[in-house]
Amino acid sequence: MTEVTREWAKMSLITWACKWESICEKLRTIYDRIYELPESDFKQELTELLTDAMFMGKKMEERLQYYKVVYEGDTTGHAGANLKPIPDYEERWTKRQARVNQDAAD
């Protein structure tokens, strides 16, 4: 598994997409809206706060995966069964990848 660092979490926030309506995908969707704002200190601050939230979310995900292994057979919770699929997942992925490639070219 990749080590979760703040930099890694920021790239996940900016470039990835998830097939399921997870908290990480909600954070990415918020970033999509913020990305469209004009450059400003406020935009930068919001991006940093979202990066922190993504970092925390990814660390929580690691811990939950650990608990799933340690407490094998535990039937509490929903194990993600309540997550809804995102129908436009591929469009989101393509848009975010193109955005990163465009930013790198600028």
MODELLER restraints for C-alpha pairs under 7 A, 6 or more apart:
rsr = mdl.restraints
at = mdl.atoms
rsr.add(forms.Gaussian(group=physical.xy_distance, feature=features.Distance(at['CA:4:A'], at['CA:59:A']), mean=6.97, stdev=0.5))
rsr.add(forms.Gaussian(group=physical.xy_distance, feature=features.Distance(at['CA:6:A'], at['CA:55:A']), mean=5.62, stdev=0.5))
rsr.add(forms.Gaussian(group=physical.xy_distance, feature=features.Distance(at['CA:9:A'], at['CA:51:A']), mean=6.38, stdev=0.5))
rsr.add(forms.Gaussian(group=physical.xy_distance, feature=features.Distance(at['CA:9:A'], at['CA:54:A']), mean=5.77, stdev=0.5))
rsr.add(forms.Gaussian(group=physical.xy_distance, feature=features.Distance(at['CA:9:A'], at['CA:55:A']), mean=5.03, stdev=0.5))
rsr.add(forms.Gaussian(group=physical.xy_distance, feature=features.Distance(at['CA:10:A'], at['CA:51:A']), mean=5.10, stdev=0.5))
rsr.add(forms.Gaussian(group=physical.xy_distance, feature=features.Distance(at['CA:13:A'], at['CA:28:A']), mean=5.20, stdev=0.5))
rsr.add(forms.Gaussian(group=physical.xy_distance, feature=features.Distance(at['CA:13:A'], at['CA:51:A']), mean=6.76, stdev=0.5))
rsr.add(forms.Gaussian(group=physical.xy_distance, feature=features.Distance(at['CA:13:A'], at['CA:54:A']), mean=6.61, stdev=0.5))
rsr.add(forms.Gaussian(group=physical.xy_distance, feature=features.Distance(at['CA:14:A'], at['CA:28:A']), mean=6.70, stdev=0.5))
rsr.add(forms.Gaussian(group=physical.xy_distance, feature=features.Distance(at['CA:14:A'], at['CA:96:A']), mean=6.72, stdev=0.5))
rsr.add(forms.Gaussian(group=physical.xy_distance, feature=features.Distance(at['CA:15:A'], at['CA:96:A']), mean=4.98, stdev=0.5))
rsr.add(forms.Gaussian(group=physical.xy_distance, feature=features.Distance(at['CA:15:A'], at['CA:97:A']), mean=5.53, stdev=0.5))
rsr.add(forms.Gaussian(group=physical.xy_distance, feature=features.Distance(at['CA:15:A'], at['CA:100:A']), mean=6.67, stdev=0.5))
rsr.add(forms.Gaussian(group=physical.xy_distance, feature=features.Distance(at['CA:16:A'], at['CA:93:A']), mean=6.06, stdev=0.5))
rsr.add(forms.Gaussian(group=physical.xy_distance, feature=features.Distance(at['CA:16:A'], at['CA:96:A']), mean=6.73, stdev=0.5))
rsr.add(forms.Gaussian(group=physical.xy_distance, feature=features.Distance(at['CA:17:A'], at['CA:25:A']), mean=6.51, stdev=0.5))
rsr.add(forms.Gaussian(group=physical.xy_distance, feature=features.Distance(at['CA:17:A'], at['CA:89:A']), mean=6.57, stdev=0.5))
rsr.add(forms.Gaussian(group=physical.xy_distance, feature=features.Distance(at['CA:17:A'], at['CA:92:A']), mean=6.23, stdev=0.5))
rsr.add(forms.Gaussian(group=physical.xy_distance, feature=features.Distance(at['CA:17:A'], at['CA:93:A']), mean=5.09, stdev=0.5))
rsr.add(forms.Gaussian(group=physical.xy_distance, feature=features.Distance(at['CA:18:A'], at['CA:25:A']), mean=5.91, stdev=0.5))
rsr.add(forms.Gaussian(group=physical.xy_distance, feature=features.Distance(at['CA:18:A'], at['CA:89:A']), mean=6.62, stdev=0.5))
rsr.add(forms.Gaussian(group=physical.xy_distance, feature=features.Distance(at['CA:19:A'], at['CA:85:A']), mean=5.76, stdev=0.5))
rsr.add(forms.Gaussian(group=physical.xy_distance, feature=features.Distance(at['CA:19:A'], at['CA:86:A']), mean=5.42, stdev=0.5))
rsr.add(forms.Gaussian(group=physical.xy_distance, feature=features.Distance(at['CA:19:A'], at['CA:89:A']), mean=5.49, stdev=0.5))
rsr.add(forms.Gaussian(group=physical.xy_distance, feature=features.Distance(at['CA:20:A'], at['CA:83:A']), mean=5.95, stdev=0.5))
rsr.add(forms.Gaussian(group=physical.xy_distance, feature=features.Distance(at['CA:20:A'], at['CA:84:A']), mean=5.61, stdev=0.5))
rsr.add(forms.Gaussian(group=physical.xy_distance, feature=features.Distance(at['CA:20:A'], at['CA:85:A']), mean=4.45, stdev=0.5))
rsr.add(forms.Gaussian(group=physical.xy_distance, feature=features.Distance(at['CA:20:A'], at['CA:86:A']), mean=5.45, stdev=0.5))
rsr.add(forms.Gaussian(group=physical.xy_distance, feature=features.Distance(at['CA:21:A'], at['CA:83:A']), mean=5.63, stdev=0.5))
rsr.add(forms.Gaussian(group=physical.xy_distance, feature=features.Distance(at['CA:21:A'], at['CA:84:A']), mean=5.35, stdev=0.5))
rsr.add(forms.Gaussian(group=physical.xy_distance, feature=features.Distance(at['CA:21:A'], at['CA:85:A']), mean=6.08, stdev=0.5))
rsr.add(forms.Gaussian(group=physical.xy_distance, feature=features.Distance(at['CA:21:A'], at['CA:86:A']), mean=6.14, stdev=0.5))
rsr.add(forms.Gaussian(group=physical.xy_distance, feature=features.Distance(at['CA:22:A'], at['CA:83:A']), mean=6.61, stdev=0.5))
rsr.add(forms.Gaussian(group=physical.xy_distance, feature=features.Distance(at['CA:24:A'], at['CA:54:A']), mean=6.36, stdev=0.5))
rsr.add(forms.Gaussian(group=physical.xy_distance, feature=features.Distance(at['CA:24:A'], at['CA:57:A']), mean=6.80, stdev=0.5))
rsr.add(forms.Gaussian(group=physical.xy_distance, feature=features.Distance(at['CA:27:A'], at['CA:50:A']), mean=6.69, stdev=0.5))
rsr.add(forms.Gaussian(group=physical.xy_distance, feature=features.Distance(at['CA:27:A'], at['CA:54:A']), mean=6.96, stdev=0.5))
rsr.add(forms.Gaussian(group=physical.xy_distance, feature=features.Distance(at['CA:31:A'], at['CA:47:A']), mean=6.98, stdev=0.5))
rsr.add(forms.Gaussian(group=physical.xy_distance, feature=features.Distance(at['CA:34:A'], at['CA:43:A']), mean=6.65, stdev=0.5))
rsr.add(forms.Gaussian(group=physical.xy_distance, feature=features.Distance(at['CA:37:A'], at['CA:43:A']), mean=6.98, stdev=0.5))
